[in-house]
Amino acid sequence: MAIESPKLPLNHPDRPVDTQIAIEPDFKALADAAEASGRSGEEVAVALLEVAIARIETRFTNLDTDEVVHKATERIAAVSDHGDPSDTGRE
């Protein structure tokens, strides 16, 4: 896996898009490999989202990763139950 270095300076408004473009091929390959192993597309998408949420939260807190994943799983389950993708369980 070789991800291209950023093309834009750190505070450039398009830097997040640059990052998305850089990681998308490997992200897609990971999702495809997970589906090829027998997992459903929905299962893979939810797992990737849970891992992403856990990564974000552990970058900004000192919480244990297992605890963060558990909380993310609960939030995603709540969203699934209520059908509102904008509801993240945060006030």
NORKA-V675375 format. One record per pair of residues at least 12 apart in sequence whose C-alpha atoms are under 8 Angstrom apart, sorted by the first residue. I is the first residue (numbers start at 1). J is the second residue. Records with the same first field share a line. If there is no record, write none. Layout:
I=J  J
//
This chain:
1=26
3=22  23
4=22
5=22
6=18  19
31=44  45  48
46=76
50=69  72  73  76
51=69
53=68  69  72
54=68  69  72
75=88  89
76=88
//
